[in-house]
Amino acid sequence: MLGVYENFPDKVQMATFFVSLVSHKRLQQALTEAFHRLNAENLVLEDIGNPSIPQCKVVFELGIAEGQTFSFLDDKETEHVLRIIKERPFPTMDFLCAIRYYRAPDGKMRPLRFDYYLFRFLFGKDLIELRVFHERGSMHVAPGELAAFLGDRVNRLFPKRVLKAVEAS
C-alpha cells in the first residue's frame, strides 16, 4: 500500500506534533514536493542543525513507502504520489530518509557514513504527528533538528508559515 511501510518500528527516537493551517491534502502535496526538492539539493550540515562535523556537505535521498519497500521521490514518482493525494489524502505517510555526508579536509571529497531515518506522518483531525526512527548510522543530525528542518522546508512552499510545532506541556 502506497504511503505505508509495513515494518515501521513501534519504538521511535522521537515524536513531535504539528498543527497545520492548510488541509491535509495541501499539506501532503507540500510535504511530497519539499522532499522531492531536497533530493536535488546539496547542503552543508550547518543548514540542518548544530554541526557535529564542520564544513560537511549533506545529500538527502528521500523515498515514500510502499509496503515493504520505498520508492525514491524522483520526478515520475512525485507526480504519481501527487495524483493520488489529489484524489484522496493519506491517513499515514511513511518515508525513508538516507542522509549522505561528505567532507573535504584536503580539498578532495571523502564520503562519511550514512544516516538512515524513517519518518511516519500521522494525520489526525486536529494534529499531525511525526515519528522519527533512526535506523542506523552515525546520527550527525539529531532527530529533533531534522524534524524542525523538515517543517521549515514545508513552510517555505507557502507565503506564510502553515506548519507549526506544538510545544509539549
C-alpha positions in Angstrom: 0.0 0.0 0.0 1.5 3.3 -1.1 2.4 5.6 1.8 2.7 2.9 4.5 5.8 0.9 5.5 4.7 -2.4 6.9 7.7 -2.8 9.1 7.7 0.6 10.8 9.1 0.2 14.3 7.0 0.6 17.4 9.7 2.3 19.4 11.0 5.6 17.9 13.7 8.1 18.9 11.2 11.0 18.9 7.7 12.1 18.2 6.6 15.6 17.7 3.2 17.2 16.9 2.3 19.9 14.5 -0.8 21.9 13.7 -1.5 23.0 10.2 -3.3 26.0 8.8 -4.0 24.1 5.5 -5.9 21.0 4.6 -4.2 17.6 4.9 -4.4 17.4 1.1 -2.4 20.6 0.6 0.0 19.7 3.4 0.7 16.3 1.9 1.3 17.8 -1.5 3.7 20.3 0.0 5.5 17.6 2.0 5.9 15.5 -1.1 7.2 18.5 -3.1 9.5 19.5 -0.3 11.0 16.0 -0.1 11.4 15.9 -3.9 13.2 19.2 -3.9 15.5 18.1 -1.1 16.6 15.1 -3.3 18.1 17.6 -5.8 19.9 19.8 -3.3 23.4 19.9 -1.9 23.6 21.4 1.5 26.0 21.8 4.4 25.4 20.3 7.8 25.1 23.8 9.2 21.9 24.3 7.1 20.2 21.5 9.1 21.3 21.9 12.7 24.2 22.1 15.1 27.0 20.5 13.1 28.9 17.6 14.6 31.4 17.9 11.7 32.3 21.3 10.4 32.3 22.0 6.7 30.4 18.8 5.9 28.3 18.5 2.7 25.0 16.8 3.0 22.9 15.0 0.3 19.4 13.7 1.0 17.8 10.7 -0.6 14.1 10.5 0.3 11.6 7.9 -0.7 8.0 7.1 0.0 6.9 3.7 1.4 5.0 1.1 -0.5 4.5 -2.0 1.6 7.9 -3.3 2.4 9.9 -1.1 0.1 10.5 2.6 -0.7 10.4 4.5 -4.0 12.8 7.3 -4.5 10.9 10.6 -5.0 12.1 11.4 -8.5 10.0 13.4 -11.0 7.9 10.4 -12.0 7.2 9.1 -8.5 6.5 12.6 -7.2 3.9 13.1 -9.9 2.3 9.7 -9.1 2.1 10.5 -5.4 0.6 14.0 -6.1 -2.1 12.5 -8.3 -3.1 10.0 -5.5 -3.1 12.8 -2.9 -5.3 14.9 -5.2 -7.9 12.1 -5.3 -7.7 11.2 -1.6 -5.1 12.2 1.1 -3.3 9.6 3.0 -4.1 8.9 6.7 -0.4 7.9 7.2 2.7 8.7 5.1 6.0 6.9 5.7 9.3 7.9 4.2 12.8 6.6 4.2 15.5 9.3 4.5 19.1 8.5 3.7 21.5 11.3 4.5 24.9 11.1 2.9 27.8 13.1 4.3 31.0 14.3 2.6 34.0 16.1 3.9 36.9 17.7 2.1 39.6 18.4 4.6 42.3 18.3 1.9 40.2 19.5 -1.0 39.2 16.0 -2.1 35.6 15.0 -1.2 35.6 12.0 1.1 32.4 10.1 1.9 31.5 9.6 5.6 28.9 7.1 7.0 25.3 7.5 6.0 22.4 8.0 8.3 19.1 6.2 7.7 15.9 7.6 9.2 12.3 6.5 8.9 9.6 9.1 9.2 5.9 8.4 9.9 3.4 11.3 9.5 0.0 10.5 11.1 -2.7 12.9 10.0 -5.2 13.3 12.8 -8.3 15.5 13.0 -6.5 18.4 14.8 -2.8 17.3 14.9 -0.2 15.9 12.7 2.2 13.6 14.5 5.7 13.0 13.2 7.5 9.9 14.4 11.3 9.7 13.7 13.2 6.4 13.9 17.0 6.4 13.4 17.6 3.1 11.6 21.4 3.2 11.5 24.4 5.4 11.0 26.4 8.0 13.0 23.5 10.3 13.8 25.3 13.5 12.7 21.8 15.1 12.7 19.7 14.8 15.8 16.1 13.7 15.2 14.7 17.0 16.7 16.9 19.1 14.4 15.8 17.0 11.4 12.1 17.4 12.3 12.5 21.2 12.6 14.4 21.3 9.3 11.7 19.4 7.5 8.9 21.6 8.9 10.8 24.7 7.7 11.2 23.2 4.3 7.4 22.6 4.0 6.7 26.1 5.3 9.0 27.6 2.5 6.4 26.4 0.0 3.8 28.8 1.3 3.6 32.6 1.6 3.2 32.3 5.4 4.1 29.6 8.0 1.4 26.9 7.8 3.0 24.1 9.8 3.7 24.9 13.5 5.2 22.7 16.1 3.1 22.1 19.2 5.1 22.7 22.4 4.8 19.9 25.0 3.1 20.9 28.2 
